[in-house]
Amino acid sequence: MRGPFFLSVFLFAIATGSHAADAPAPVRPNVLFIAVDDLNHWVTHLGRNPQTATPNIDRLAARGVAFTRAYCAAPACKPSRTSLMSGLRPWSTGCYYNGDNNTGLIPEGASLNAQFLKAGYHVAGAGKIYHGGSYPSEWTEYLDKAELDKLPTPSKNEGFLDPVKSGLKDEDLGDWHSVNWCIKQIDALHDKPFFIACGLVKPHLPWAVPRKYYDMFPLDGIQLPPYLEDDLKDLPPAGVQMALKEGDHEKILASGRWKAAIQSYLASCAYTDMNVGRLLDALEKSPARDNTIIVLWGDHGWSLGEKNHWRKFALWEEPTRAPLVWVAPGVTKPGGVCGRTVDFMTIYPTLCELAGLPIPKHVEGPSAVSLLRDPKSAWDHPAISTYGYMNHSVRTEDARYIRYADGGEELYNETEDPYEWTNLAKHGGTAESTIKKLAAYLPSDNKPRVKREPGKSRDAEE
């Protein structure tokens, strides 16, 4: 299968009078693959939070197509990345939590990066792409994590449940060095097209970054997110358990650090935005600038007190929604905004189609190339997020339906209730018909959970 880039080269040859026998073989596009850990939809171009400052992510969005309703396959690092990079949903792998052992779940050679390696690409990676490792044979080279382990290690809760103590510089954090390494890859004279994967860890905890990023968001100006104290009153028991199981909100209220924690999250996002800017600047100065597909995604969202909940690990809007931006030469146009509901299972097949690579048969998500060409084109795929065995959320443009393993349900009208304050699941009438329609997208076969890694808690952070 040949993708849109190849078609544009063919049409150019016709327009210029080139003959097939004389024309050089089409040059495959490069790929810059930017993964950001724990980045929710608090980026300026999405307009969810007026306090944000992400000018570099926003300038990337202005260059191509920004998705306003993009959702993770799972609101936890390991299952989200396992699904995105394998093309297999959590209910097909059995990887539902960070503490699950995903070794061997993806057959060697089946991953996204492996497709580009087999197609003759120079496939390089740095930072956090997978959560828990991948097959070394599927990369041309990868930045040695041992180099990053030599850097300072602030305490896990610094900036979150604990005050900021570290006096850090930009270069004291691993993301700085991952970006440096990827810039060298961009600048290198490769004899092959490149697939460069840059995994940025911030804004993952700890929220410890250089002081100048906190200064961008004065504490006295921090606003709390829209919030209802009794927001859990109409949730089924499984929903209440998801909201409260970490106990973070009670700790935050006791410490008086709600605004300080938001300040720290915004500062960590600003640090990541700076590093995204460094990548974009390097690409724009390189010979590859006009022949590189860029995709930026956050692996899942993050709650900051909504529904008495913090972190990810739940199926509502805040922990499941994250940025998704595409720039594809010859396909996307500047300033594109797509309001269709997609999930990150579209990334694998979309990249393959754009680069003219065959989409493996095991891949479960649809390609979104049609939306890159025309962001307003028809699209009949909802976004489905899974957290734990048989806990699923189905998100369309105007509704979210959640069904838990014990049969508990939630339904929200996203047009009238964007913060999901009113559970309509027991209201009868049109709610019943909506539930029936959305429940049809849920899987009938859910693979049992894989064995937990020894010594790991269910939601172990790494």
C-alpha positions in Angstrom: 0.0 0.0 0.0 1.3 3.5 -0.9 0.3 6.4 1.3 -0.6 10.1 0.5 3.1 11.1 0.4 3.7 8.8 -2.5 0.7 10.0 -4.3 1.9 13.6 -4.1 5.3 12.6 -5.5 3.5 10.8 -8.4 1.3 13.8 -9.2 4.3 16.1 -9.1 6.1 13.9 -11.6 3.1 14.1 -14.0 2.8 17.9 -13.5 6.5 18.4 -14.4 6.5 16.0 -17.3 8.7 13.5 -15.7 8.6 9.9 -17.1 8.4 6.9 -14.9 11.6 5.5 -16.3 13.5 8.8 -15.6 11.9 9.7 -12.2 13.8 8.8 -9.1 12.2 6.5 -6.6 9.9 8.3 -4.2 11.6 9.4 -1.0 9.9 8.1 2.1 8.9 10.8 4.7 10.8 11.0 8.0 8.9 10.7 11.3 9.3 12.7 14.5 7.3 10.8 17.1 6.9 12.9 20.3 5.4 11.2 23.4 4.6 13.2 26.5 4.0 11.5 29.8 0.9 12.5 31.9 0.2 15.6 29.7 -3.6 16.2 30.0 -5.5 18.6 27.8 -4.2 21.7 29.7 -2.5 23.0 26.6 -3.4 26.5 25.4 -4.7 25.6 22.0 -7.4 23.3 23.5 -8.8 26.1 25.7 -9.7 23.8 28.6 -7.7 25.8 31.2 -6.9 29.5 30.8 -3.8 29.4 33.0 -1.7 27.2 30.7 1.4 28.4 28.7 2.4 26.0 26.0 3.5 28.2 23.0 5.6 25.6 21.3 3.0 22.8 21.4 0.5 25.5 20.1 2.8 26.5 17.2 3.0 22.8 16.3 -0.8 22.6 16.4 -1.0 25.7 14.2 1.2 24.0 11.5 -1.1 21.0 11.1 -4.2 19.4 12.6 -5.0 19.5 16.3 -7.6 17.1 17.7 -9.8 18.6 20.3 -11.3 15.2 21.4 -8.5 12.7 21.6 -8.4 10.0 24.2 -6.1 7.3 25.5 -6.7 3.6 25.1 -6.0 3.2 28.9 -5.5 5.9 31.6 -2.2 4.4 32.9 1.3 4.5 31.4 2.0 0.8 30.7 -1.3 -0.3 29.2 -1.6 3.0 27.2 1.8 2.6 25.6 1.5 -1.2 25.2 -1.7 -0.6 23.2 -0.5 2.3 21.2 2.8 0.7 20.2 1.3 -2.7 19.5 -2.0 -1.8 17.9 -3.8 -4.1 20.3 -6.3 -2.9 22.8 -6.1 -3.7 26.5 -8.8 -6.3 26.3 -6.8 -8.1 23.6 -3.5 -8.1 25.5 -4.7 -8.4 29.1 -2.4 -5.5 30.2 -4.7 -3.2 32.2 -2.5 -1.7 35.0 1.1 -0.4 35.4 1.9 -3.3 37.6 1.1 -5.9 34.9 3.8 -7.8 33.3 3.7 -6.9 29.6 6.8 -9.0 28.6 6.0 -11.0 25.5 2.5 -9.6 25.1 3.5 -8.0 21.8 5.1 -10.6 19.4 8.5 -9.5 18.3 8.2 -7.6 15.0 4.6 -6.5 15.5 5.2 -3.1 17.1 4.9 0.3 15.4 8.6 1.0 15.4 9.3 -2.5 14.0 7.3 -1.7 10.9 9.5 1.3 10.1 12.6 -0.7 10.8 11.5 -3.5 8.4 10.7 -0.8 5.8 14.4 0.4 5.9 14.1 3.3 8.3 16.8 4.4 10.8 14.7 3.9 13.9 16.0 5.7 17.0 14.5 6.4 20.4 15.2 8.2 23.6 13.3 8.7 26.9 10.0 7.0 27.7 8.3 5.5 24.7 7.4 2.1 26.1 6.7 1.6 29.8 8.8 -1.3 30.8 11.0 -1.8 27.8 10.7 -3.2 24.2 12.6 -5.5 22.0 16.1 -4.1 21.3 16.0 -5.8 17.9 13.2 -3.3 16.9 15.4 -0.2 17.1 18.5 0.8 15.2 19.7 2.6 18.3 18.3 3.8 21.7 19.7 6.3 24.2 21.3 4.4 27.1 19.0 4.9 30.1 22.1 4.5 32.4 23.2 8.0 31.3 19.9 9.5 32.5 20.0 7.6 35.8 23.0 9.7 36.9 20.9 12.8 37.1 19.4 14.2 40.3 16.4 12.3 41.7 13.9 14.6 43.5 11.5 12.9 45.9 8.4 11.3 44.3 5.9 13.8 45.8 7.9 17.0 45.4 5.7 19.7 44.0 2.6 17.6 44.6 2.0 16.5 48.2 5.3 18.1 49.3 6.7 21.6 48.8 9.3 22.1 46.0 12.9 21.8 47.4 15.1 21.1 44.4 17.2 23.9 42.9 17.3 22.4 39.4 18.6 23.6 36.1 17.2 22.7 32.7 20.0 20.2 32.1 19.4 18.4 35.4 16.4 16.6 34.0 16.4 13.6 31.7 14.2 15.2 29.2 16.8 17.8 28.4 19.3 15.0 27.5 16.7 12.9 25.6 16.0 16.0 23.4 19.7 16.7 22.9 20.2 13.1 21.7 17.2 13.3 19.3 18.5 16.6 17.9 21.7 14.9 17.1 19.7 12.2 15.3 17.8 14.9 13.3 21.1 16.6 12.4 22.9 13.4 11.4 23.4 12.6 7.7 21.4 9.4 7.5 21.4 7.3 4.3 17.9 6.2 5.2 14.7 8.0 6.2 14.5 8.4 10.0 11.9 7.5 12.6 12.9 9.3 15.7 10.9 8.7 18.9 11.4 11.2 21.7 9.7 10.3 25.0 9.4 13.2 27.3 8.7 12.3 31.0 7.5 15.6 32.4 4.9 16.5 33.6 5.0 13.0 35.3 5.7 13.2 39.0 7.8 14.5 40.7 6.8 18.0 39.7 10.3 19.3 40.3 11.6 21.6 37.6 13.7 24.8 37.6 12.3 27.6 39.6 11.8 29.9 36.6 8.9 27.7 35.4 7.0 28.1 38.7 7.5 31.8 38.4 5.5 31.8 35.2 2.4 30.9 37.3 2.2 33.1 40.5 0.5 31.1 43.2 -1.9 34.0 44.1 -3.3 33.8 40.6 -3.8 30.0 40.4 -7.4 29.0 39.8 -8.9 25.7 40.9 -10.6 23.6 38.2 -14.4 23.6 38.0 -15.4 21.4 40.9 -18.4 20.1 42.9 -17.9 18.9 46.4 -20.6 16.3 46.2 -19.7 15.2 42.6 -19.6 11.5 43.7 -23.1 11.3 45.0 -24.6 9.9 41.8 -21.8 7.5 40.9 -22.0 3.7 41.2 -19.8 2.1 43.9 -17.1 1.2 41.3 -16.9 4.8 40.2 -16.5 6.1 43.8 -13.8 3.5 44.4 -11.9 4.7 41.3 -12.2 8.3 42.4 -11.0 7.8 46.0 -8.7 4.7 45.9 -5.4 6.7 46.0 -6.6 9.0 48.8 -4.8 12.0 47.2 -7.6 14.5 47.4 -8.0 14.1 51.2 -4.2 14.6 51.5 -4.2 17.6 49.3 -7.0 19.3 51.3 -5.3 18.5 54.6 -2.0 20.0 53.3 -3.7 23.1 51.8 -1.6 22.5 48.6 -4.3 22.3 46.0 -3.3 25.5 44.3 0.4 24.8 44.8 0.0 21.4 43.2 -1.7 23.0 40.2 1.1 25.5 40.0 3.6 22.7 39.9 1.7 20.8 37.2 1.6 23.9 35.0 5.3 24.5 35.6 6.1 20.9 34.6 4.0 21.3 31.5 5.9 24.5 30.7 9.2 22.7 31.0 8.0 20.1 28.6 6.8 22.8 26.2 10.3 24.3 26.2 11.8 20.9 25.2 9.2 20.5 22.4 10.3 23.9 21.2 13.9 22.7 21.1 12.9 19.7 18.9 10.9 21.8 16.5 13.6 24.4 16.2 16.1 21.7 15.3 13.9 20.2 12.8 13.1 23.5 11.2 16.8 24.2 10.7 17.5 20.8 9.2 17.3 19.5 5.6 14.5 17.2 6.8 12.1 20.1 7.7 9.9 19.7 4.6 9.8 15.9 4.5 9.0 15.0 8.1 5.7 13.8 9.6 5.3 15.0 13.2 2.9 13.5 15.7 2.7 14.6 19.3 0.6 12.8 21.8 0.1 12.6 25.6 -0.2 9.0 26.8 -3.3 9.9 28.9 -4.7 12.7 30.9 -4.4 13.7 34.6 -7.0 14.8 37.1 -6.2 17.7 39.5 -9.1 17.4 42.0 -12.1 17.0 39.7 -14.4 14.4 41.1 -12.2 14.3 44.3 -9.7 12.5 42.1 -6.0 13.0 41.3 -3.6 11.3 38.9 -4.9 9.1 36.0 -6.4 5.7 36.8 -10.1 6.5 36.0 -12.4 6.7 33.0 -13.7 10.3 33.0 -12.8 13.2 30.7 -9.8 14.5 32.7 -7.8 11.3 33.0 -8.5 10.0 29.5 -8.2 13.1 27.3 -4.8 14.3 26.0 -3.3 16.4 23.2 -2.9 14.9 19.7 -1.3 16.9 17.0 -0.4 15.9 13.4 1.8 17.6 10.8 2.0 15.6 7.6 3.5 17.2 4.5 1.2 17.1 1.5 -1.7 16.0 3.6 -2.4 18.4 6.5 -3.0 22.1 6.1 -2.0 24.8 8.7 -4.6 25.7 11.2 -6.6 22.5 11.0 -8.8 21.7 14.0 -10.6 18.4 14.2 -13.5 17.9 16.6 -14.1 14.3 15.8 -13.7 11.8 18.6 -10.6 9.7 18.2 -8.4 7.5 20.4 -4.7 6.8 20.3 -5.3 3.5 18.6 -5.5 5.5 15.4 -1.8 6.5 15.6 -0.2 3.2 14.5 -2.3 2.8 11.3 -2.2 6.5 10.5 1.6 6.6 10.5 1.8 3.5 8.4 -0.6 4.8 5.8 1.1 8.2 5.7 4.5 6.6 5.1 3.1 4.0 2.6 3.7 1.0 4.8 1.3 -1.9 5.0 -0.9 -1.9 8.1 -0.4 -5.2 9.9 -3.6 -7.3 10.2 -3.4 -7.4 14.0 -3.8 -3.6 14.3 -7.2 -2.9 15.9 -7.6 0.9 15.4 -8.7 2.7 12.2 -6.4 5.1 10.3 -7.3 8.8 10.7 -5.7 10.0 7.4 -9.1 11.0 6.1 -9.4 13.4 9.1 -5.9 14.8 8.4 -6.9 15.6 4.8 -10.3 17.1 5.9 -10.8 17.5 9.7 -14.5 17.9 9.1 -15.0 14.7 7.2 -17.4 12.0 8.3 -16.1 9.7 11.1 -18.2 7.0 12.9 -15.6 5.7 15.4 -16.0 6.5 19.1 -13.0 6.7 21.4 -12.8 3.7 23.8 -10.7 3.8 27.0 -10.2 0.8 29.3 -9.0 0.7 32.8 -8.9 -2.7 34.5 -10.7 -5.9 33.5 -14.1 -5.1 31.9 -14.1 -1.4 32.9 -14.6 0.6 29.7 -15.6 4.1 28.6 -17.1 5.0 25.2 -16.8 8.6 24.2 -18.6 10.2 21.2 -18.7 13.9 20.4 -21.8 14.5 22.6 -21.7 11.7 25.2 -19.7 9.5 27.4 -20.8 6.1 28.6 -18.9 4.1 31.3 -19.6 0.5 32.3 -17.8 -1.2 35.1 -17.1 -4.9 35.6 -19.8 -5.1 38.2 -22.4 -3.6 35.9 -22.4 -0.1 37.3 -23.0 2.6 34.7 -22.4 6.3 34.1 -23.7 8.4 31.2 -22.9 12.1 30.6 -24.2 14.6 28.1 -20.9 16.2 27.1 -22.5 19.1 25.2 -24.5 20.4 28.2 -22.3 18.9 31.0 -18.6 19.0 29.9 -17.3 18.4 33.4 -19.5 15.3 33.9 -21.3 16.4 37.0 -24.7 14.7 36.3 -24.8 10.9 35.8 -27.8 10.3 33.5 -27.5 6.5 33.6 -30.6 5.9 35.7 -32.8 8.6 34.2 -34.6 6.3 31.7 -36.1 7.6 28.5 -33.5 8.8 25.9 -30.7 7.8 28.4 -31.6 4.2 27.9 -31.5 4.4 24.1 -28.1 6.2 24.3 -26.7 3.6 26.6 -27.9 0.8 24.3 -26.3 2.5 21.3 -22.9 3.1 23.0 -22.8 -0.2 24.8 -22.7 -1.9 21.4 -19.1 -0.7 21.0 -17.9 -2.6 24.1 -16.0 -5.8 23.6 -17.8 -9.1 24.1 -14.5 -10.9 24.9 -12.1 -9.4 27.5 -8.8 -11.2 28.0 -8.1 -12.0 31.6 -5.5 -9.8 33.3 -1.9 -10.9 32.7 0.3 -11.8 35.7 1.3 -8.9 37.9 5.1 -8.2 38.0 6.7 -9.5 41.1 6.8 -6.9 43.9 4.7 -4.4 41.9 1.5 -2.8 43.2 -1.4 -2.7 40.7 -0.8 0.9 39.7 2.9 1.0 40.3 4.5 4.2 39.1 7.9 3.9 37.4 
